[in-house]
């Protein structure tokens, strides 16, 4: 039997958990995220369309994939920033609700770590951005708002979910 030589990854820092999906569902998610239709996925998987539709419906019902359509803000002459917000105290839910109603805010997420709320904002010009930030700062218990403007995006590497599950499976064989 061949000995297993560990790769140069730091195994102490690895996050190790079993995905609650079989290989077929993982492949379906990959194809969905690439934008393939149910019909095309069924042809590629060599499975009946009704089977693929049923599995995809279950993937969405279980919220393994959340359907989102994202506007191409650059084509519309808009810019995009990421807002990092820290609070005084723990009132993130109600404050996030107020932030979500501000025009230009397209995404709000409650997070842990160095910030309390993460937002995505689209805007036309810098004056517009500063008015949005001013409206956020006017909300009671806002401590700090920092921002970073997106100037470029990179395509994601294909197969991320499947590669991750394969690595977990491989690691388990040798533990």
N, C-alpha and C positions, 0 to 999 in steps of 0.2 A: 504494500500500500504506500502511495506517495505521501511524503510529509508535506504539511501545509506551512508555507513560509508566509507570515503576515506581511501585508503591504506596509508602506511607510506612513499610513494614517495613524493618528492618535486615537486608539480605541477607547481610552478613558473619556474622551470628549464626544464620542459617537452617541447619537440619539437612536435607541434601538426599540422599535415597536413593530408589531405585526399589523399590517394593513388588513382591514376587514373586507377584502375584495379578492376574488379569484383572478387568475391570469386573464380570463376572457373579459371580465369587467375592467381590468386595468387597461387592456388593449382598446376597449371601447372608449374609455375616457380619453386615452391618448388621441384616438381618431376624432372624437368630438372636439377636443381642444384644437386640433388642426383644422377644424371647420368642415369635416366631411359630413355628407347627408346620411340618413339612416340607410337609404338604398345603396349608396356607395360602400358603406361599412358592411352591409350584408353581403354584397358581392365579394369584397375583399376577405371577409371572414368565412365565406362559403357556407353561410347559414341562412335559413329562411328569414325573410324580411320581418315577419311577425315575431319571431324569436328575438331578433335584434331590437325591434321597437319595444318589446316587453322589457328587455334588460335595460335599455336606455331610459324608459319611463321609470323603472325602479331606481336607477342611478340618480335621476333628478328628484324623485320622491324622497330618497334618503339624503339628499343635498350633498352628494359626493361631488357634484358639479352644479354650480349655480349659474343659470343662464344670465349672461350679461352682454349687452351691446354697448360698445364704447364709441363715442363720437370721435372722429378724426379732427381734433381741435386745430391742428396746424392748417388743414385744408380750409377751415372756416376763418382763418386769420386770428385765432385765439392762442393764448399761451397757457401753460399748466404749471402749477406749483404744488409742492407738498408742504403742508402746514403741520408743525409739531407744537403741540400746546401742552403746557403744564398748568396745573390748578393749585389753588390754595384750599386744602382740605379734600374731602372725598365726595364730590357731587357730580361725578363725571356723567352719569346718565342724563339728568335734567339739562346739564350744560351742553352735552352733545346734541340733545334734541333742539335746543335753541340754535346752535351752530348750523345744524342741518337745514334750517329754514332760511339761512342767509343766501341771497342770490349769488350764484357762482360756485357754491360748494356742491360738489358732485359725489363726494364719498366721505363718510365719517366712520371711524373705528375707535372703540375704546381699547386701549392697550396697556400693558404693564412694562416697567423698565424705567428709562430716563424721562419718559413723557407719559401723559395721561390720555391724550386724544390725538389721533392722526387723521388728517383731512387731505383731500385732493380738491383743488380749486382751479377753475378755468377763468380767464379774464382777458380783456382786450388790451389794456395798456397798464403801465405801472401805477398811474393815478387810481385806476379801477382796483388794482390789487391792494393798494394802501387803504382805500375806503373799506374793502372787505376786512382787512386786518384790524382796522379801527373799530368796525362793528363787532368783531370778535372780542377785542380788548375791552369794549364797553360792557360786556357781560360780567356780572358779578362773579367773583372767585377765579377769574382768569389771572394767572400769575405771569405767564410768559408765552409769547407766540414767536416762533422762528419759522423761517421758510427757506426752501430751496427750489429753484426753478429747473424744470426738466428741459434739457436742450437736445437730448438724443436718447434713443432707446436701442437696445440690442435684442436680436431674436433669441428666444430661449432654445437651449439644446434639446433636441428630440429625445424622447424615451425616458425622461426624468423619472416618472412614477414607476415604470417597469424596471428601469435600471436600479432604482432604490430597492424595490422588492427583491430583485435578484440578488443584490448584495446582502440583504438581511438573510435570505435563504442560505446563501453561501457561508456567511458568518456562523449561522446556527449549526451547519454540518460539522464545523470544526471546533465547537465548544462543548 
